[in-house]
Structure formats: structure tokens, C-alpha cells
Amino acid sequence: MVKDQLPAFSSSLSSIVHCPAAWQRESCNSSSQAIPVIGAVGGALINSYFIDHYQDLARAHFTIRRLERTHGEQPIREAYRRL
């Protein structure tokens, strides 16, 4: 199924980066080579956002667990409900 979609994706990508004139080929070639780099940078940026988000969640979770061990589960839950 994915293999069937690859030619369509490739042709649509080549139409975006298509360079009709000979003098444009060098800039066109460099722009087509930049596409994977842009994708890699975008993917790394999204991954860093997810990592930051889940680290914040884990920090909050374990802070609450530490408070529950120190002060007991019931007072912490009551304080949370009051928020």
C-alpha cells in the first residue's frame, strides 16, 4: 500500500522542486537536497518538545508521590481537590 503511494509522492515532490531552465538547475539542486535536512530538523524539534513535555509530567508526578509519602495520601488529595 505504501509502495503504491511512493510514486505519487515522488511526482508531487518533483513538481514542487521542478526547474525548467538550465541556469536554475544549480539552485534547484541545492533546494531539493535541503528538503531532507529540513525534515530532520523539524523532526528533531518536535521530538525535543515531546521530551520536554513528558519530563515535566514525570517531574510533577514524582513530586506528588514524594509529598504523598511524606504527608500521607489523603491530605495531598484534599489539597489537590481544593485547587
N, C-alpha and C positions, 0 to 999 in steps of 0.2 A: 504494500500500500504506500509506504513512504517512498519506495523506489519509483513508483509511478508519478509521484508529485515532484521529484527532483528535476526532471527536465523542464517542467513548467516554471519552477522557481528559478532555475538557471536562466531561462529565456527572459523572465521578467527582470532579473538582476542585470543581465547583459543589456536590456533595453534602457535601464537606468544609466548605465555606465557607457553606453554606446558613443563612439567618437567617429563621426563621419569624415572629417578632414584629416589629411596626413599630418599636418602641423600640430594637431591637437592630440596625437597619439601618445606622446610622452606624458603630458599632464593627465590624460585619461588612464594610462597605465598606472601611474602613481596613485591616482584616486581609487582605482579598482583594487590595488594592493592594500590600501588603507582600510578597506571595509572589514576584513577580519580583525585588524587591530582595534578598530572602533568597537566591534562586538566584544572583544576580550576585555577592553577597558570598561564597557558598560556592564558586562557580567561580573567583573571584579567589584565594581561599585555597588551593585545590587547585593552581592554576597556580603560585603562589609556592612551594609545596612541591616541585613538579616542577623549577622553575627552580633552587632551592637544591640539590636532589639532583644534577642534571646539571652544575651549576657545580662542585660538589665532585668529581664524577667527572672532569671535564675538568682540574681543578687537579691531581689525583693523576696522571692520565695524562701531563700535560706535565712534571710533576716527575720522573717516572720517565724520560721521554725525555731531559730535561736531564741526569740522572745517567748515563744510558747514553752520551750524547755526551761527558761529562766523563771518566768512568772506564772506558768500554767496556761493550759489551752483555753479555758473558759474566759478569763479576764481579757485575753488578747482578742478573742472572737467578739466579745461585747464591745470592746473599744473599736474594732473594725466596723461593727454594725452602726455605731454612733457617727462614723464618718459619713 
